[in-house]
Amino acid sequence: MKKGLILLFVVLAIILLVCFFRQNKQRADVDIPVLLYHNFVTTVPDSDPDNFNYINTPISFEENIKTLLDNGYNIISIKDLNDAYSGKIALPNKPIIITFDDGYYSNYEYIYPILKKYNVKVSIFIVTDKIGKEINGIKYLNWDNCLEMQNSGLVKIFSHSRRHIFYDKLPVRKLRDDVLESYKEIEKHLGKQDLKAFAYPYGAYTKEAVRTLKNNRIDFQLYDIGINNFKNLDKSFIKRINIPCEMTGKEIIEEIEKE
């Protein structure tokens, strides 16, 4: 009986060691930039209250995608990153992730055709209270747009909160409730979401908020500026690089490589 237990423990130890080394092998010292875009316009205005940080043009976006692909970058999804983190798949060379915040209709009108043209996967973080609305002359996605893009397999819809406010100024339960409510609304219209990510409005967070959302099964949290490294990746601390108006693909690569 003792010999049998010893043998069992040895086998379990070997299995754990194999899993450990496999995961470490998968977690190579690889940078994973996450690019962030917002709204898109066909004509750049003469002035902008946000210093052109949150608008871009479809022409510029397509140039960015083409330049990245031509320079050997492989655009992966957040699901791909999660699968690589779990050891289910290996990361490709020079991985990069594309995200959009707020859920503007321009993402569907101008960007979705480009995604189909280049077969590129992206993530859109929506503010659920703004879906289907036009606010201050700015149009937001509707649920039909979201469902069409999700069904294409190229777009994953995630939460950017229910209200888009500074949640670090409120009790953490308000953030928790709003994020969970936003996902209830997303799942009501788009079906069950097995993978959940949350991008903090304005990047405003607290350590307590991060712990709370992690405990409420939010798989990824995005809220800082910089580049991620796969070797020490923390899924609850994902950094991004904001892409201002008409930043070129070459400039993006220079920004990535200087880190």
Summary of the structure (lengths in Angstrom):
residues: 259
radius of gyration: 20.1
end to end distance: 57.1
largest distance: 81.7
contacts: 800
relative contact order: 0.16
helix: 46%
strand: 20%
